[in-house]
């Protein structure tokens, strides 16, 4: 992947993760909406100054904007640079670990399901596979019509293009590692 295409995808992914409209991100970075659109589509090669402004507006380290995941290099994602999402009235926290990588079709998350919490993500595109490992606690798992209990260090693989959920069956937090593998288009 060319660096300007990677930069565009990184900017768009981070902007969307921050739930920022393209208009708001452009305004905060001091660039035109048109310019930001060209950057996100990989149609232009932004200057270092423009990248610095975008990094500040997106509240992301500059190196996250220029990482090219297919170059085989190291990609470090720090917990402080990720934004956890609270679900189920605050009883679930979903933290991104490694962002989506087009070459492998993978992305991963850490999920905490607190006492009496339920993690029930929306079904993903057809062909998506979920890999779920219970790191601690006892979890009830329902995939489609099938339900079973998982203990610490149990793991399961299943099609994530159907309804599924995790119920905390512990008197403590259930910690999960979740990886999605998306089908190649």
C-alpha positions as CSV (number, residue, x, y, z in Angstrom):
1,X,0.0,0.0,0.0
2,X,1.3,3.5,-0.9
3,X,1.9,5.8,2.0
4,X,-0.6,8.5,0.9
5,X,-3.3,5.8,0.7
6,X,-2.3,4.5,4.1
7,X,-2.4,8.0,5.6
8,X,-5.9,8.6,4.1
9,X,-7.2,5.4,5.5
10,X,-5.6,6.1,8.9
11,X,-7.1,9.6,9.1
12,X,-10.6,8.4,8.1
13,X,-10.5,5.4,10.6
14,X,-9.3,7.6,13.5
15,X,-11.8,10.4,12.6
16,X,-14.7,7.9,12.6
17,X,-13.5,6.2,15.8
18,X,-13.6,9.7,17.4
19,X,-17.1,10.0,16.0
20,X,-16.1,13.3,14.3
21,X,-17.8,14.4,11.1
22,X,-15.5,15.3,8.2
23,X,-16.7,18.9,8.6
24,X,-15.8,19.1,12.3
25,X,-12.4,17.5,11.8
26,X,-11.5,19.8,8.9
27,X,-12.6,22.9,10.9
28,X,-10.5,21.8,14.0
29,X,-7.5,21.1,11.8
30,X,-7.8,24.4,9.9
31,X,-8.1,22.7,6.5
32,X,-11.0,22.8,4.0
33,X,-13.5,19.9,4.0
34,X,-12.5,19.4,0.3
35,X,-8.8,19.0,1.3
36,X,-9.6,16.5,4.1
37,X,-11.8,14.5,1.7
38,X,-8.9,14.3,-0.8
39,X,-6.5,13.2,2.0
40,X,-8.9,10.5,3.2
41,X,-9.3,9.2,-0.4
42,X,-5.6,9.1,-0.9
43,X,-5.8,11.6,-3.7
44,X,-3.3,14.1,-2.3
45,X,0.0,13.9,-0.4
46,X,-0.5,16.2,2.7
47,X,2.5,18.2,4.0
48,X,4.0,17.4,7.4
49,X,2.4,20.6,8.7
50,X,-1.1,19.5,7.6
51,X,-0.5,16.1,9.1
52,X,0.5,17.7,12.4
53,X,-2.7,19.8,12.4
54,X,-4.8,16.7,11.7
55,X,-3.1,14.8,14.4
56,X,-3.9,17.6,16.9
57,X,-7.5,17.8,15.7
58,X,-8.0,14.0,16.0
59,X,-6.1,13.9,19.3
60,X,-3.9,11.2,17.9
61,X,-0.1,10.8,17.8
62,X,1.3,11.8,14.4
63,X,2.8,8.4,13.9
64,X,-0.7,6.8,13.9
65,X,-1.5,8.8,10.8
66,X,1.5,7.7,8.9
67,X,1.7,4.0,9.9
68,X,1.5,1.7,6.9
69,X,0.3,-1.7,8.3
70,X,1.3,-3.7,5.2
71,X,4.9,-2.7,5.4
72,X,5.6,-5.5,7.9
73,X,6.8,-3.0,10.5
74,X,6.0,-2.6,14.1
75,X,2.7,-1.1,15.1
76,X,2.4,0.0,18.7
77,X,-1.0,1.0,20.0
78,X,-1.0,2.5,23.5
79,X,-4.0,2.2,25.8
80,X,-3.9,6.0,26.3
81,X,-4.4,6.5,22.5
82,X,-7.5,4.4,22.4
83,X,-11.0,5.4,23.3
84,X,-13.1,2.8,25.2
85,X,-16.8,2.6,24.5
86,X,-19.3,2.0,27.3
87,X,-22.3,-0.2,26.5
88,X,-25.2,-1.8,28.4
89,X,-25.7,1.2,30.6
90,X,-22.0,1.2,31.6
91,X,-21.9,-2.5,32.5
92,X,-19.6,-3.2,29.5
93,X,-16.4,-1.5,28.3
94,X,-15.1,-2.3,24.9
95,X,-11.5,-1.1,24.2
96,X,-9.9,-1.4,20.8
97,X,-6.5,-3.2,20.9
98,X,-5.3,-3.3,17.3
99,X,-7.2,-1.4,14.6
100,X,-8.6,-3.0,11.4
101,X,-5.8,-4.1,9.1
102,X,-6.8,-4.4,5.5
103,X,-4.1,-6.9,4.5
104,X,-5.2,-9.5,7.2
105,X,-8.8,-8.5,7.6
106,X,-8.3,-8.5,11.4
107,X,-9.1,-6.2,14.3
108,X,-9.1,-6.9,18.0
109,X,-10.7,-5.7,21.2
110,X,-10.5,-6.1,25.0
111,X,-14.0,-6.3,26.5
112,X,-14.9,-6.1,30.3
113,X,-18.4,-7.3,31.2
114,X,-19.2,-6.2,34.7
115,X,-21.5,-8.1,37.1
116,X,-25.0,-8.6,35.5
117,X,-23.7,-7.1,32.2
118,X,-24.5,-8.3,28.7
119,X,-22.3,-7.7,25.7
120,X,-24.4,-8.0,22.5
121,X,-22.8,-6.6,19.4
122,X,-24.7,-6.2,16.2
123,X,-24.1,-8.9,13.5
124,X,-21.2,-8.1,11.2
125,X,-21.0,-8.5,7.4
126,X,-21.5,-12.1,6.0
127,X,-18.3,-14.1,6.2
128,X,-17.0,-12.4,9.4
129,X,-15.6,-14.7,12.0
130,X,-15.2,-14.0,15.7
131,X,-12.5,-15.4,17.9
132,X,-13.4,-15.0,21.6
133,X,-11.3,-16.0,24.6
134,X,-12.4,-15.6,28.3
135,X,-9.4,-14.2,30.2
136,X,-11.2,-14.3,33.6
137,X,-14.6,-15.0,35.0
138,X,-17.4,-17.2,33.8
139,X,-19.4,-16.2,30.8
140,X,-22.6,-17.5,29.2
141,X,-22.3,-17.4,25.4
142,X,-25.2,-17.5,23.0
143,X,-24.5,-17.7,19.3
144,X,-27.7,-17.9,17.2
145,X,-29.8,-20.6,18.9
146,X,-26.9,-22.3,20.8
147,X,-25.9,-21.4,24.4
148,X,-23.1,-22.7,26.5
149,X,-20.9,-21.6,29.4
150,X,-17.2,-20.6,29.1
151,X,-14.7,-20.6,31.9
152,X,-11.3,-18.8,32.2
153,X,-9.1,-19.5,29.2
154,X,-11.8,-21.2,27.2
155,X,-11.9,-20.0,23.6
156,X,-14.5,-20.2,20.8
157,X,-14.6,-19.4,17.1
158,X,-18.0,-18.6,15.4
159,X,-19.6,-16.8,12.5
160,X,-20.1,-13.2,13.7
161,X,-22.7,-12.4,10.9
162,X,-25.5,-13.6,13.2
163,X,-26.8,-12.4,16.6
164,X,-24.6,-13.4,19.6
165,X,-24.0,-12.2,23.1
166,X,-22.0,-12.7,26.3
167,X,-23.7,-12.7,29.7
168,X,-21.6,-12.3,32.9
169,X,-22.3,-15.3,35.1
170,X,-19.7,-14.4,37.7
171,X,-19.6,-12.4,40.9
172,X,-16.7,-10.5,39.3
173,X,-15.8,-8.9,36.0
174,X,-15.6,-11.1,32.9
175,X,-12.6,-10.2,30.8
176,X,-12.6,-11.1,27.1
177,X,-10.3,-10.9,24.2
178,X,-12.2,-10.5,20.9
179,X,-10.8,-10.7,17.4
180,X,-12.8,-10.3,14.2
181,X,-11.6,-11.6,10.8
182,X,-13.5,-10.0,8.0
183,X,-14.0,-11.8,4.7
184,X,-12.0,-10.5,1.8
185,X,-14.3,-8.6,-0.7
